């Protein structure tokens, strides 16, 4: 059992709390039974980390509770974590019919919830701009409730993504409040993509300029909806059935 | 200018970070220009707290930056806060047509987002069970984006609330996954109320037993939606126009 934070393996794992090292090593950490189980189903576990005395099918690092409490993201950690291989792509799915694009979405809870909703409404791919919050941030992962391991996520430049989608005859809808039409005025098309924007600023003008149509969700009294809510309503309205 | 945390007024304000004292004094704190402005429109500011050198219409406590940084909820606080009078009710609105009930919803971000969405979709009143997260928790308030000051919120026992709503001929819909029908199968009625449940456990069985109908949002692949998302889709689907 590893009891020291100075252990070389533990030092490597601690680095995975930083995006820089996650990118370098192409790995990330998840915490808790539910997420570890989802990672297992996805076949992306590299190493288990646990304070338990059990045998596991995967390579396992047995650690003390004090080591676990430093490695974990929560204050009262569950006794299990996993080091996982990143599973996102940088290519647009060829045969999808529903896509959701995220332009500089920054809040981890929003991105995680959006992944969970996308899976629920049958979306084929989420495309995140290069300057969104990191997909492998622990708060994003927690908010996905495991959807991270089931959802196809592509990280790439949104201009390139839109160009590629248009070549596949996907209609691209930008969400914004000005010069847009209510989502009620559009019906389901065979292939659709929706762009959701940054929490404060919405979708960038240069991205909106590339969209086929601009749409909004009809609201009253407030300036805007939370982006996680707006994405969910849009995906529900144009769900893939 | 107050520079000491030992100042009696500051000690009183610090207490407002705890629900117990917010309940006792019937006051709460908000932080930042946007929320202070919304509180001002609502006429509920008791005292302003600021590091600025300006004159304000309200009673104002001028404090040092170090005092402000202790009082504030965020790491990089804005230079203004307000002590506000609580504005919730404990009575069901008589003439409403759309109500949303929250049964033990615990996450501050979820409750705040739900208030914001409720305002956007023209809901008349939110009714929170007594064991929801505190409405005046700073994270709830931040997530409302100011909707706290515009939305009618009632805090009361949900059984009593449902009994009262039924007497007003409001149809009460419980949300759950078992023995329920898709929201698609229901159309808008004159008076409707929807009950959303706790993040892990959903709506309590004893509350579901009191509902007129049970409904779910049609989803695939995932066990459930985030409650903030589920509430928003339900309110969008049955919006008050």
Interface residues (C-beta under 8 A of the other chain):
Chain A: X109 X113 X116 X117 X119 X120 X121 X122 X143 X145 X147 X150 X217 X218 X219 X220 X221 X222 X223 X225 X226 X228 X229 X232 X233 X236 X239
Chain B: X109 X113 X116 X117 X119 X120 X121 X122 X143 X145 X147 X150 X217 X218 X219 X220 X221 X222 X223 X225 X226 X228 X229 X232 X233 X236 X239
